[in-house]
Amino acid sequence: KKIIYLAGYGRSGSTILERIIGANKNILALGELKDFLFLLDSSEEKCSCGATLDICSFWNPICNDFKSINLQKLKKGQLKYESIIGLPHLFFKKNASDREEYKKYLEKLFSKIFLNSNNEIKYLTDSSKTARESFFRPLILKEINKMQIKMIHIVKDGRACLYSNLKGSNRLMEKGINEKLPWAGLRTVISWPLANLAAHLFQITSDKKDYFRVKYEDFLEEPEKYLKELGNYLDVDFSPQIEMINKKKNIPLSHQIAGNRIRSQENLLLDKNKEVWREKLPWQYRLLFWVFDLPFALFYKYH
């Protein structure tokens, strides 16, 4: 079983990259699987195909297999073992039996998804990223036997992420609610380096063949180059996806859950002109970014 884990901070372009690579016959794009437990008892949340999970042709049989689980216990386990507050549990292995139970849930989830997929699928994607709630998620997934994690670490200029967060919550905007995120600026400049740090923790504790980093701005500028590099990394032929981008064809829908609202946008093209933050981000937020994030910004060569 092979998992492509899209890591980094939210608002970094993971949804569109996941849709592009998920258009390949060997890859199934699934969205932010960290939210699966929280969507199980929701009658409103939709798959990117447009159907709610209880009637989606792909997710319905998988959801039915988890109807009898102890949902509250597993939600607490996810917070304990995946979020940044779970640091003591990672190193001191407290409540080992609960940890093993949570890992068995993860193993069962991915196994059921593979069983419900066609035979050409070599990879499943999980774009849960590595922000506060999923800081340790790739590390705990790596502990599961017979599961190989191939990380794609997506880095986007933190100022662009900050500008995006100032516009509001993706989940609320998807529901037509234009509500601003409280303390969006401060939250972003603290979380952006932490999310990228989490990806580097996976990098230094894993084989170098299981980690690939790409700057979103570079991918937008030269998608063909980076899709070829990703193809070599994953041993997948992305020629059809390169042709799709070059001919400006719409990126097909998959069965992504949670995440950015563009996961369900039917007429979606790769737009190279999305640097609006450069003109519109107020100076005080730019200053805030440099005060908090200078080391990481310079490391990624943002100026």
Disulfide bonds with the S-S distance in Angstrom:
none
